[in-house]
Each structure stands twice: as C-alpha cells, then as structure tokens.
C-alpha cells in the first residue's frame, strides 16, 4: 500500500494537486452513478467493479488533498484541516438522515435518488475545487525509494521477528 500512495503523490506533484483531486472526484461520481441502472446481478457486479477500481482514484484524491490543505491553509493548516473535517462531518450527518429516509420509504426510486444525490455531491465538490486558484506542482525532492526505506531500528525488529518465525 505505501507504493500506491507514493505513486499518487508523484502524480499530484507532476500535474498539480487540484486537477488530480478534481479528476478523482469525477471518477468516483461516475462509479457511484453506475449503481442506478443496475437492475440485475451482472450490471450490479459491473458497478461494484467500477467502484472498486475507483478506490485507486480515492487513494489518489487523499494523496492530492494534502498539498491543497498546505497551500490554502496558510500558516494554520491544522485549523483548515479541522474546518474541512467539520464540513465533512455535517455532510455525513445529512447523508445519514437521507439514508434513514430511504430505508423508511423503501422504494427503488428512493434508493436511486440517494445514489444520484451521492454522485451529484462528488460532482459539486469537483466543481468547487476547479474554481479555486491552482496550486502549482512541486517537484519531489530526493528519490522516492529513500522515503520508503525503513529506519535501522525497524529493520532490526523485522529481522528479529523473521528469525523467530522460522
């Protein structure tokens, strides 16, 4: 998994975090919207496969979000991250209320409306992100393998653990 995050970070470094994150949100919206026409087993499997493939896009979005927070957070990125988290929590709470309504109604149209609403939320997030000023890509310094190398103490502990496993 660390290699996946590293690859996505390099993608954001090369093309810019804002564009990479907006693209990941659109991919997630399309994958989520794939559940709406699924009316039998195989279309449902196809939609689940699309959502699973979009999990890679979500990892790229998480990796691309950090440079945006550092840039727009200014001198207080922790406070900015906390505000984003609070807005996310409000969105999750509203989604839970909507999901409760969908379960209470229990119709196909209600479930489809909920899925469409989720996809629209991804698209609206991407649209808001596109209207922000761009964050210039910052080239990575040093080799990416150096960041992946474990410190000496961790390597010793891993060797010790392997010795006891044999």
C-alpha positions as CSV (number, residue, x, y, z in Angstrom):
1,X,0.0,0.0,0.0
2,X,2.8,2.5,0.6
3,X,3.8,2.2,-3.1
4,X,0.3,3.1,-4.2
5,X,0.2,6.3,-2.1
6,X,3.7,7.2,-3.3
7,X,2.6,6.8,-6.9
8,X,-0.4,9.0,-6.4
9,X,1.7,11.6,-4.6
10,X,4.0,11.7,-7.6
11,X,1.0,12.1,-9.9
12,X,-0.1,15.1,-7.9
13,X,3.4,16.5,-7.9
14,X,3.6,16.3,-11.6
15,X,0.2,17.5,-12.8
16,X,-0.9,19.6,-9.8
17,X,-3.0,18.6,-6.8
18,X,-6.1,20.4,-7.7
19,X,-6.6,18.8,-11.1
20,X,-5.7,15.3,-9.8
21,X,-8.2,15.7,-6.9
22,X,-11.0,17.0,-9.1
23,X,-10.4,14.1,-11.5
24,X,-10.6,11.6,-8.7
25,X,-13.9,13.1,-7.5
26,X,-15.4,12.9,-11.0
27,X,-14.2,9.2,-11.3
28,X,-15.9,8.4,-8.0
29,X,-19.1,10.2,-9.2
30,X,-19.2,8.1,-12.4
31,X,-18.5,4.9,-10.5
32,X,-21.2,5.7,-7.9
33,X,-23.8,6.6,-10.6
34,X,-23.2,3.1,-12.1
35,X,-25.4,1.7,-9.4
36,X,-28.5,3.5,-10.8
37,X,-29.1,1.4,-13.9
38,X,-28.1,-1.9,-12.2
39,X,-31.3,-3.9,-12.2
40,X,-29.9,-7.4,-12.2
41,X,-26.9,-9.3,-11.0
42,X,-24.3,-8.7,-13.8
43,X,-24.9,-4.9,-14.0
44,X,-24.5,-4.8,-10.2
45,X,-21.2,-6.7,-10.4
46,X,-20.1,-4.3,-13.1
47,X,-21.0,-1.3,-10.8
48,X,-19.2,-2.9,-7.9
49,X,-16.1,-3.5,-10.0
50,X,-16.2,0.2,-11.1
51,X,-16.5,1.4,-7.5
52,X,-13.6,-0.9,-6.5
53,X,-11.5,0.4,-9.4
54,X,-12.4,3.9,-8.2
55,X,-10.8,3.1,-4.8
56,X,-7.5,3.8,-6.5
57,X,-8.8,7.2,-7.5
58,X,-9.8,7.8,-3.9
59,X,-6.3,7.0,-2.8
60,X,-5.0,9.5,-5.3
61,X,-7.5,12.0,-4.0
62,X,-6.3,11.6,-0.5
63,X,-2.7,12.0,-1.6
64,X,-3.5,15.1,-3.6
65,X,-5.5,16.7,-0.8
66,X,-2.5,17.3,1.5
67,X,-0.8,19.8,-0.8
68,X,-4.1,21.6,-1.2
69,X,-4.5,21.9,2.5
70,X,-0.9,23.1,3.0
71,X,-1.4,25.7,0.3
72,X,-4.9,27.0,1.2
73,X,-4.4,26.6,5.0
74,X,-1.7,29.2,5.0
75,X,0.1,29.4,8.3
76,X,-2.5,27.3,10.1
77,X,-3.1,24.1,8.0
78,X,-4.2,22.2,11.1
79,X,-7.1,24.6,11.6
80,X,-8.0,24.5,7.9
81,X,-8.0,20.7,8.1
82,X,-10.2,20.8,11.2
83,X,-12.7,23.0,9.3
84,X,-12.7,20.6,6.4
85,X,-13.3,17.8,8.8
86,X,-16.2,19.6,10.4
87,X,-17.8,20.3,7.0
88,X,-17.3,16.6,6.1
89,X,-19.0,15.5,9.3
90,X,-22.0,17.8,8.6
91,X,-22.2,16.1,5.1
92,X,-22.0,12.7,6.6
93,X,-24.8,13.6,9.1
94,X,-27.0,14.8,6.3
95,X,-26.3,11.7,4.3
96,X,-27.3,9.6,7.3
97,X,-30.6,11.5,7.6
98,X,-31.2,10.9,3.9
99,X,-30.3,7.2,4.2
100,X,-32.7,6.9,7.1
101,X,-35.4,8.4,4.9
102,X,-34.6,6.0,2.1
103,X,-34.8,3.0,4.4
104,X,-38.1,4.2,5.8
105,X,-39.6,4.8,2.3
106,X,-38.1,1.6,1.0
107,X,-38.8,2.1,-2.7
108,X,-36.5,1.7,-5.7
109,X,-36.9,5.3,-6.7
110,X,-35.8,6.4,-3.2
111,X,-32.7,4.3,-3.3
112,X,-31.8,5.5,-6.8
113,X,-32.4,9.1,-5.7
114,X,-29.9,8.6,-2.9
115,X,-27.3,7.2,-5.2
116,X,-27.8,10.0,-7.6
117,X,-27.5,12.5,-4.8
118,X,-24.2,10.9,-3.7
119,X,-22.9,11.2,-7.3
120,X,-24.0,14.8,-7.5
121,X,-22.2,15.6,-4.2
122,X,-18.9,14.3,-5.8
123,X,-19.5,16.4,-8.9
124,X,-20.3,19.6,-6.9
125,X,-17.2,19.0,-4.8
126,X,-15.1,18.8,-8.0
127,X,-16.8,21.9,-9.4
128,X,-16.0,23.9,-6.3
129,X,-12.4,22.6,-6.4
130,X,-12.0,23.7,-10.0
131,X,-12.9,27.3,-9.2
132,X,-10.2,27.5,-6.6
133,X,-6.9,29.1,-7.8
134,X,-4.5,26.4,-9.0
135,X,-1.7,25.1,-6.8
136,X,1.5,24.8,-8.8
137,X,3.0,21.4,-8.9
138,X,6.0,21.0,-6.6
139,X,8.6,18.5,-7.8
140,X,9.5,15.9,-5.3
141,X,13.0,16.2,-3.8
142,X,15.1,13.1,-3.5
143,X,14.4,9.6,-4.6
144,X,11.1,8.0,-3.6
145,X,12.9,4.9,-2.5
146,X,14.6,6.8,0.3
147,X,11.2,7.7,1.8
148,X,10.1,4.1,1.6
149,X,13.2,2.7,3.4
150,X,12.6,1.7,7.0
151,X,14.8,3.2,9.7
152,X,17.5,0.9,11.1
153,X,15.7,0.1,14.3
154,X,12.6,-1.1,12.3
155,X,14.8,-3.3,10.0
156,X,16.4,-4.9,13.1
157,X,13.0,-5.6,14.6
158,X,11.8,-7.1,11.3
159,X,14.9,-9.4,11.1
160,X,14.4,-10.5,14.7
161,X,10.7,-11.3,14.1
162,X,11.6,-13.3,10.9
163,X,14.2,-15.3,12.9
164,X,11.5,-16.3,15.4
165,X,9.0,-17.3,12.7
166,X,11.3,-19.9,11.1
